Amino acid sequence: MRWTIAANPVRSLTWIGEELADLLVGRRYQLDGHVVKGCSSGGRPFDAALASPSGKTTAVYVRYGTKAVLRVDGKVREVNRSYYHATVTDYPIALIRLPDGREAIAHCPDAYNRLEIDDLATGERLTSSPDRQLKDVFHSCLEASPDGRLLLSTGWVWQPHPVARIYDVAEALRRPESLDDGNLGPDMYDYEIHDSAWLDSRFVAFSLLRDDPTGLGAGDPEVSVFDVEERRFRSTAPVRDMLGPLMGLGTSQVVAFRGHPKVVDLATGQIVEEWPDLPITRDATPFALDPSHRRFAVAGDDGIVVIQL
């Protein structure tokens, strides 16, 4: 199913329940086309936004900058990250639900390689520890698993070499050092992992380049499914090109957003459906993903196109 919501201009898109929100300009778009005007969470230079699982807290941030602003119960709170290579690394930020039901922010407020978790309501640092042994990982593209139990970071280490790391949230609250030494993801040096998405709370899809065994560089692009519980790849399939941002469709397909949206079969790597009339420029085209309801939205010249799968 496909339909278009009249909207112009759109600077950001975020799903909040059954509505789409442009938090940068203060508008909410109901799926029947009705527009609700509200309070803007931030003007320029902010260029990206997200909402907490409950929708009660929102954040706007500079994707390749150092500043973010949270709106928690109507109150504004500023957070920051290190300037170090911020201009080439997506701002590491995720609003998550903890095992006890509280909502929290996962981010890197003190250093590019120091991942922290703070209580959203109070701002309390929940992973404070003097015993952290930091790894040289530039954290980025943070995403919690659907059950909130695991936290995925798709960033890079020096060369640069794209990597993914996965952490147990409950373990991090008990032992903050596990955010440094507790990686549950694949070995970081065997693959160049460029993009990722949770398929469910156990399996992750990766768009990657497997290292060439000849040592002459990276191999051909692949899409792979990683089993976090067994810490191994369940499947790997060749693809024509790197896939870009991903959205899981159960455990058998993903929607890939490089160039334009396309549904990719994880077993074969084949494209089974695509929308070439919805061009996407990464970091420039606003689009929003809602994997739990198998839908996404893309902003264009004619408005917001919603695709229900």
Secondary structure, 3 states (H helix, E strand, C coil): CEEEECCCCCCCCEEECCEEEECCCCEEEECCCCEEECCCCCCCCCCEEEECCCCCEEEEECCCCCEEEEEECCEEEEEECCCCCHHHCCCCEEEEECCCCCEEEEECCCCCCCCEEEECCCCCECCCCCCCCCCCEECCCCEECCCCCEEEEEEEECCCEEEEEEEEHHHHHHCCCHHHHCCCCCCCCCEEEEEEEECCCCEEEEEEEEECCCCCCEEEEEEEEEECCCCEEEEEEECCCCCCCEEEECCCEEEECCECCEEEECCCCCEEEECCCCCECCCCCCEEEEHHHCEEEEEECCEEEEEEC
